[in-house]
Amino acid sequence: MGNNREFPSLSQQAPTPDGEHGGSGLVLDRSIGDFLSELKKLSNAQIEQVLAYQRQHGVRFGEAAVALKLASQDDVMWALSKQFHYPYSSGEGAHFNEELVAAIDPFSEQTESFRGIRSQLMLGVMAADAPKRALALLSPNVGDGKTFFAANLAVVFSQLGAKTLLIDADMRTPRQHRLFGIPAERGLSSVLSGRAETNVVRPIRDLPSLFVMPVGTLPPNPLELLQRPAFGLLLQELLSKFDHVIVDTPASAHGADSRVLAAKCGAAMVVTRRNVSQMKAVHKLVGEVARGSAQFAGVVINEH
């Protein structure tokens, strides 16, 4: 996190548009200074020291506390998450994979890009007044960043406070269980093969609105499992229980799995990777999705 990050000041009132406090400005429940003071058990003298540094150097309270070594950058991130009621996994002892940028650094520019895509989806194929659909994420080949994209998109949806389910339906090269550090023995394949399993949907610690269904045991016949009526029935049930359902699919190079999943989910988005995805493969996949029954949500170019 760079030193040019903007931190709210100690005042409990956010600035009005003209830069002054009070008036019609948004009043926050508590300031970042309150949270940092409690977390680090700052004395009145230390708080005055921070405020003096803040005035002298024209920086935010959090920046001043870090500069004086009275708090760490991670402490400031934690305080921001509390001030704005945002789920955040502390960097110290964080259990998330480094690819989960939306969970580890929810105020970063990269995470803001995911929020922008989330907003577009919520105005389009996942709008509140649209038919309830799951969103299938497709990519031409392995290595295009689809799993990374699916995981972080699910995180930012959950940060709205809405119950969000991420289904790992990539029964070829699954990775979601590794990113979220959850057991992988039971999951989607268990349900589709007719085995009565419990704990196939896992809550994610530190992200209270996010749940993940891993693949489970890799089956020898993934396409046949997905084409059975059981997957469609399962989706209907899950869509009735969760506000948002996002489905990670196998790369289209593996066969028809992703296109079958897209049709059953009702909405699809194609993820490509700059300097990696082949344009011919991208055009082919986009054309196949567009000709199918799923609502096409567009193409994303991943630079990760």
Summary of the structure (lengths in Angstrom):
residues: 304
radius of gyration: 22.2
end to end distance: 17.3
largest distance: 68.4
contacts: 989
relative contact order: 0.13
helix: 41%
strand: 15%
